[in-house]
């Protein structure tokens, strides 16, 4: 990478939400802890290597100078990888108990793993997956293989 290039890292993921307090309560119910830097206008949740921010949808659109209109599939999903099939089931059950909506129930995948999808109260998609081809390190971060794995999406 040259010195003016975009470094290959993700610092923050900011989700535009209808109600910051409601969204914050949902993620806290999942067991996440909001950082002390959070305010009524924005909530920050430290993650392994990045930060999840919850910001008003209209305010986020205004900040980016785009229209906040538009519902439905946003073209991306957030993913949470876990160490086993049993953990997928447990995480999905916990998310549903916290107010998530089940989008696709847990099942074996065509790529050799096991996953499910839920949406948060604002419709943001989360995949919970066990991928036997992408092990997790001691900090829970995905370890990508050195060579391509056939069918391991």
C-alpha positions in Angstrom: 0.0 0.0 0.0 1.3 3.5 -0.8 1.3 6.1 1.9 -1.8 7.8 0.5 -3.8 4.6 0.1 -6.7 3.3 2.2 -5.3 1.0 4.9 -6.9 -2.4 5.0 -8.8 -2.0 8.3 -12.3 -1.3 9.6 -12.5 1.2 12.4 -16.2 1.8 13.0 -19.4 0.4 11.7 -22.2 3.0 12.1 -25.7 1.8 11.9 -28.4 4.4 11.2 -31.3 3.7 13.6 -34.8 5.1 14.2 -34.3 5.5 18.0 -30.8 5.5 19.5 -32.1 4.7 23.0 -34.1 1.7 21.8 -31.2 0.4 19.7 -28.8 0.8 22.5 -31.1 -1.1 24.9 -31.3 -4.0 22.4 -27.5 -4.3 22.1 -27.1 -4.0 25.8 -29.6 -6.7 26.3 -27.4 -8.9 24.0 -24.7 -8.4 26.7 -22.7 -5.7 25.0 -21.4 -2.7 27.1 -21.8 0.8 25.7 -18.6 2.9 26.0 -18.6 5.9 28.4 -18.1 8.1 25.3 -21.7 7.3 24.3 -24.3 10.1 24.4 -28.1 10.3 23.8 -27.3 11.0 20.2 -24.8 8.2 19.5 -23.9 4.9 21.3 -20.5 3.3 20.9 -19.8 -0.4 21.6 -16.2 -1.6 21.6 -15.7 -4.8 19.6 -12.7 -6.9 19.0 -10.7 -4.6 16.7 -13.5 -2.1 15.8 -16.4 -0.1 17.2 -20.1 -0.4 16.5 -21.8 3.0 16.6 -25.6 3.6 16.7 -26.6 7.0 15.3 -29.9 8.4 14.3 -30.8 7.3 10.7 -31.8 10.8 9.6 -28.7 12.4 11.3 -26.4 9.8 9.7 -28.0 10.5 6.2 -27.6 14.2 6.8 -24.0 13.8 7.8 -23.3 11.9 4.6 -25.4 14.2 2.5 -27.7 11.4 1.2 -31.4 10.7 1.5 -32.5 8.7 4.5 -35.4 7.3 2.5 -35.5 3.6 1.6 -36.3 0.4 3.4 -35.7 -3.2 2.8 -32.5 -5.0 2.0 -29.5 -2.6 2.4 -27.1 -4.8 0.5 -25.0 -5.9 3.5 -25.1 -8.1 6.6 -22.9 -8.0 9.7 -21.5 -11.3 10.8 -20.6 -12.8 14.1 -18.6 -16.1 13.8 -18.6 -18.6 16.7 -16.7 -21.7 17.6 -19.4 -24.3 17.1 -22.8 -25.3 15.8 -24.1 -25.3 19.3 -23.0 -21.7 19.8 -24.9 -20.6 16.7 -28.0 -22.0 18.2 -27.3 -20.5 21.6 -26.5 -17.0 20.2 -29.6 -17.0 18.0 -31.8 -18.0 20.9 -30.3 -15.2 23.1 -30.8 -12.6 20.3 -34.4 -13.6 19.9 -35.0 -13.4 23.7 -33.5 -9.8 23.5 -36.0 -8.7 20.8 -34.3 -9.7 17.5 -36.4 -11.0 14.7 -35.5 -14.4 13.2 -34.8 -13.9 9.4 -33.5 -17.4 8.6 -33.3 -20.2 11.1 -30.1 -22.1 11.9 -29.1 -24.7 9.3 -26.3 -26.4 7.5 -24.9 -24.3 4.6 -23.9 -25.3 1.1 -20.3 -24.1 1.9 -19.9 -26.6 4.8 -20.7 -24.5 7.8 -23.8 -23.7 9.9 -25.5 -20.3 10.2 -28.6 -18.3 10.8 -29.7 -14.7 10.4 -31.6 -12.3 12.7 -32.4 -8.6 12.4 -32.1 -6.0 15.1 -35.0 -3.7 15.8 -34.1 -1.4 12.9 -33.8 -4.3 10.4 -30.0 -4.6 10.2 -29.1 -8.1 9.3 -26.8 -10.2 11.5 -25.5 -13.6 10.4 -24.3 -15.9 13.2 -22.1 -18.6 11.7 -19.8 -21.4 12.5 -17.3 -21.8 9.6 -15.0 -24.8 10.1 -12.7 -23.4 7.5 -12.2 -20.0 9.3 -11.1 -20.8 12.9 -11.2 -18.2 15.6 -8.1 -17.1 17.5 -7.9 -16.6 21.3 -9.6 -13.2 20.9 -12.4 -14.5 18.8 -11.1 -13.1 15.6 -11.5 -15.0 12.3 -8.2 -16.5 11.0 -8.3 -16.7 7.2 -6.6 -19.7 5.7 -3.4 -19.1 3.7 -4.9 -20.8 0.6 -8.4 -20.8 -0.9 -10.8 -23.3 0.5 -13.2 -24.8 -2.1 -16.8 -23.7 -1.2 -15.9 -21.9 2.1 -17.8 -18.7 1.6 
